[in-house]
Amino acid sequence: MLVPLLLTSGYHDRVDLPTAIAAARPGTAHAPVLGPDRRLAVALADRLGEAGRQQTDAVVLAAAGSTDPAAIASVHAQAGLLAAELGTEVAVGFGSAAAPDIPTAVAAARAAGAHRVAIAPYLLAPGHFADRLATAGADLVAEPLGAHPAVIELVLDRVTSTRS
């Protein structure tokens, strides 16, 4: 059983992983990627709360980015789930390969009247994209999703639902 720790489906999920699985372990089941999912919205909201998000803060969901239209649509779907969880609109920004970029999304929130802007990283772990968020112009940046209990529950669900 392979559960890809990926938030969106794209080239890695549809090409790289199936090729690697076929070469190394033919017949291994390949679970769907993690997102979009309501549990990720819960984890994102929790991370924002831990970072000090206030109810009146504008929120930007910051994703790594992709050239794949389905991956971009998936990020927007996750933003909708996060908006429902928070009870406020959520904008989207991308670290690369898609528009708007994160600083542009933050600037747009400010131009729309936001006094404070919070970034919710749609990332599983620290690294290159997470490091760049500190310079995107937001007032606060939450931590990546990491080993949040909702993420762990989602991974375990992928394992058990793919086995059945």
FENVEN-V714241 format. One line per field, one symbol per residue. burial: 1 if it has 24 or more other ideal C-beta (glycine too) atoms within 12 Angstrom, else 0. A space follows every 10 residues. Layout:
BEGIN
burial->???
END
This chain:
BEGIN
burial->0111111111 0010001000 0000000001 1111111011 1111111100 1010001111 1111110100 1101111111 1110110101 1111100101 1110110110 0001011111 1111000011 0110011111 1111110101 1001100100 0000
END
